[in-house]
């Protein structure tokens, strides 16, 4: 399948990595590197046949290494989507290590919960190159293959190193017992769990959850509170149509059930080095991390203004309104504005634009991907610089409600 010089052999030693596996040192300059041009050309060619290409990729993995099949979900539809999105994200930022390296390190750390080992990466690399060679016939050749080998070697080694570093500090996953399950609406539940080991995170972050009903299927959920002295963790979950994990958590989980938690992730955290005002947009269950941010500000004893816009499609979905209004009564620096409208991705940003000015505020946006996109656009339009707008990566949250 591959020429010998391009085989994905076992990972090099740590000393050799510095010479053989390096992310390009460019800073996202206007002129892409030659490798980036070749890789993006290949991705453009396979985009129309991405489903077939990724199915073929997994066939190569499982036929060549059937023992790896048990590491993956029984149904592979979501997994195929995630592979393509990861490739597109890496390709988009191949010349921008400031963006790419943190993204890859999060992936490498997160993959520990699947049981991923360094020896699995060459297997994936072989299958990836084989699939690209088949479905990118026009753009494939020795130069494109060499570019992909260099990129994949650097990408995989970054992930391997991240996993190795994390192994020293944390387990691959945590078991967490459900201690309470409260239905706020027929489709929204608040779950509180007790991890079996200390679990360190920051307010505003999220984690991945696996249920006993759908092994190896993980979904992202935000922490609904700041870290607590009793070590308990809370999540707000909305059951969505065909959502395996969300329906299991809302309709089947009960106290005593044991879930698995991945490591914390996300950068939508409070910058305690500034006293700038905070403008928070939370749509649906996206209000959970906003609530955690409010608690974080309160615990730090700050008196910075915090303005919260809580959006939902109907009054019933403003399930946490009483809690937020209670916080507003306790903290004079906090203002909460519920917003109801059918078009959440348009109604909530529009409501924010009617108030203000917000140009001196730091902004935090949490909710469905479409709402995050429209919210960020509106915040930039009303004068908040992009570097002061915090939100979780949309590509990581595309399957958050499944």
N, C-alpha and C positions, 0 to 999 in steps of 0.2 A: 504493500500500500504506500509506503513512504521510502524514499531513499535513505540509506543508512545514516548519512550525515545529518539527517533531520529527524531521527527517531527521538521520541520523548523518553529518554532514559531516566533512571532514578535521580532524585534531586541531588544537586552537588552539595559538598560540605559547606558549612557556613563561611569559611574563608574564601572558598571559590565563588560564592554567590556574588561577591562584590564585583567580580570581573565578568560574570556570565549572565546575571539576571538583574537588569537595571531598568527601572521606568525612565523614559526620556526626561531629561532635565529641563526641558522647555517650560515656560510659564504660561501656556495658552496663547502663544503669539499668533499673529495673523497668518503667517506662513506655516502650514502643517509640515511635519517631517515626512521624508519619503516613505517610511513605513506606514505612517498614518494615512497617507494618500492611497497606498495599496490596500490597506485593511478596509478603509471606508468604501473603496470601489467594490471590493468583494461583498461587503454587507449590503450595498445598494443592489447588487445583482441578485442576492439570495432573498431579499425582502419579500418579493411576490410569492416565493415558494418556501417561506420560512417554516410552515407547518410540516411539509414533506421533508425538509432538510433536517429539522430537529427530531422527527420520528426516525429518520434513518440514522442519525447520530446515536440515539438511544439504542436502536437495534444493534449497532456496532458494539456499543458498550456491553449490552446484556448477552449477546451471542458469544463475544470473546471472553466475557467474565461473568457468567451467570450467577456467581456468588454475590455480586453487587446488587442484584435486583431487590433483595430484601431491605436495602437501605433506602429505597424509594417508595412513595405512596403507591397503593394499589392502582388508583386512577392517575394517569400522568398528564392530564390536560393542563392543569395549573403549572406543573413542573416545566412543561415545554414553554409556556409563556414566560416563565421566570428566566429560563436560560437565555432566550432571545433578548429579553430586556437587559440582562446583565451584560451580554455581549455588546449591545448597542450603547449602553452606558459607558463601558470600558473604551469602546472605539471613539465615542464622542469626546472623551477626555484623555485620549492616549498621550497627548502632548502636554497635559496639565496635571503634574503630579500633586499639586496642592489639593485638587479635587479627587483625583484617582486613588491616591494612596490611602486616605482615610476610608474611602468606599471599599477598597479591596481588603483592608484590615478588618472592617466590620464583617465582610463576607467570610473571611478566613476564620474569625472568631466564632461567628454564628454557625459555620459548618461543623464545628466540633460536636454539636448536639445530634448530628446525623451519623456520627461515628466515622467521619472522614479522616483518613490517614494520609501522610505524605506520599505513600506508594500509589494512592488512587489517582493522583494528578496526572502522571504519565499516561494512564489508561484513558482518561478523559481527553487529554491532548491528542492522542493517536486517533480517537474516534472523531474529534472535532475536525482535525485536518482531513480525515477521510471523507467526512460529510461535505466539507467545503469544496474539496476537489471534485466531488460528484455534481454539486449543485451550483457551482460558480465557474462553469467551464470557460466562459469568455474571459474572465478576469484572472483565472488561475494560471499559475506557471511557477517556474523556479523562484522568481523574485517575490511573488506574492506569498508563496509557501514559506520562504525564508523570513519574510516580515512577520507572518503569523507565528512562526516558531519562536522568533525573538520576543514578540509581544506576549505570547502565552507563557513562555518560560519566566519572564519577568513578573507577569501577573500571578501565576501560580506560586512562585517563590515568595512573593509578598504575602500571599494568603497563608502559606505554610509557616512562615516566620511569625505572623500574627497569632496563629493558633498555638505555636510553640511558646511564645511569650505569655499568652493568656493561660496556658496550662499550668504555669507556675503559680498563678494568682487565683484561679477560680475553677470550679468544676465545669464539665461540659454542659450539664444541665442541673436543675434543682427539681426535686419532688415537692409539690405543694398541695396540702390538704385543704379542701373547701371547708370553711368554717361557717359561712353564712351565704345564703342565696335569696336575694330579695327581688321580686318582680315589681318594677316600677310601672310598667305598662304590659299589655299582653305580649309585647315583642322585645322589651328592654329589661335586662336584669343587671343588678349590681352584685358582683361576686367578691367575696373576701376570702383570701387564702393564707395559709401559714406555711412558708418555706421550711424545708427540713434542715437548711443551713443558712447562716447569715447571707442576706442578699442586699448588696449595696447598689443604690441607684440615685439619680437626681430627679427632682420634680420636673415634669415636662417630658421625661423620656418614655420609651415604650419597651415592651419585650415581646417574645413569641411564645405562644401557648400551644401545647399538644394535649388532646383529650384521650382517655382510654377507648373511646368509641371509634376514633379515626386515627390509628397509629401512623406515625411518620407524616402526618398532615399538620403543619404548623401555621398559625396565623398571628399577625401582630395586633397587640392591644396596648393602649396607653395606661400608665399608672394613674389612678384617679385621686391620689393624695400625695402629699409630700412624704418622705420617709417618716415612719412612725416609731415611737420608742418600743412598742410591743412587737415590731418586726412584721406585722401583718401587711398584706398588699391587697388593694382593691382595684377592680376593673369594671367598666361599664360596657355591656355587650348588647348589641341589637341583632336579633335574628333576621336574616335576609333570605329571600327566596333562593333555594338551592345552596345555601351556605352551610356546609357540613359542620364546621367547627362552631360557628355562631349559633346554629340551631341546637347543637348538642349542649352548649354551655347554658343557653336560655331555657331549654325545654327538658333537659335530662339531668344536668348536674345538680347534685344535692350535697348537703354537708356530709363529710366523710369520704367523698370521692377524691381521688388523687390525680392531679394534673402534673404535667412537666413544664418547666419554665426554661427558656433560653436566656442568654445574657442580656442585660439592658443595652439599649441603643438609642440614638437620637441626640440632636444638638439643640432642641427647642427649650433651652434652659435659661434661667434668669441670670443676667449679667449683674452681679452684686458689686462690681467696681464702679458703677454709675448710678446716679439717682434720677435718670431720665424717667419720664412717665412711661407706663406700659399700656399699649392698646391691644386688646385680646379679642380675637374673633373665634368663636367656637360653634361649629355646626353639628347638630345632632349629638351623638355620643362623643364628638370631638370636644365637647365641653369638659370631659374628664381631665385631660392634662391641664386645661386652663384653671380648673379648680385646684389642681396640685400647685400650679404657679402662684395662685393667690395665697395658699397656705404657706408656701415658701417665703414669700415677701413678709407675711405676718410674723413668721417665726424668726426672721432676721431683724425684726423690730424697725423696719424701714417705714417711712411715711410718704413714699413716692406715690403719685396718683396712679391708680389702676382702673382703666375703663374697659368693661367687658360687654361685648355684644354676643348674645346667646341666641342662635337661630334654629328654627325648626319649621317643618312644613305645616304643623297644626299645633294647637294649644296642648293637646295630649302629649306631644313629643317633647314639650318643655318639662321633661320628667324631673329635672334637678333644680327647677326654678326656686322652690322654697328654700333649699340649702343655700343657693347663691344669694338670695335676698336676705337670709339670716346672716350670712357673712357680711353683706353690705351694712346691715344694722350694727354689726360689731366693729366695723372698721370704717371710719369716716373718709378714709382716702380711697375707698372702693366704690365704684358706680357700676351697676348692672342694668343692661337694657335688653329685655327679651324682644326678639324679632320673629314674627310669624309670616310665612309666605310660601306659596307653592314652589316658586323657583329659588331654592336655597342658594344656588351658585350665583344668582343675580341679586336677590332681595337683600341678603345680609351685607355684601359689599356696598350696595347702594345706600343702605341705612347708615353705614359708617361714614360715607362721603357727605351725608347731610349734616353731620356734626363736625366738631373740630374747632380750630385747626389742629392737625396731628403731626406737623413737620418736626417737632422736637421730641416725639415719642419713639420708643422701640416697639415694634409690632410683633405679635405672635398669632399664628394662624393654624387652626386645627379642625379637621373635618374631612368630608369626602374629597377625593382628588380634584373634581371639577370646582368645588368651592374654594379649595386652596389656590388653584390657578387664577380664578376670577378675583379672589381676594387679594392676592399679591399684585395683580394688574391694577386694581383699584387703589391699593395703598401707594403704589409707585405714582399713579396719576395724581393723587392728592398731595404728593410731595415728600413721602417717606423714602429715604434712600434704600436701595436694595440690600445694602450690607446691614441695615438695621431691621430687616424683616426676617423673622425666624419661623421656620416650619419644617416638618419632617419631609424627607425626600419623597416626592410624589411617586417615583417609580418603585420605591420600597413599600408604599402603602396601597398599590393598585389592588392587591388581594386582601386588604386588611379586614374586610367584613365577611370573608368567606366562611 
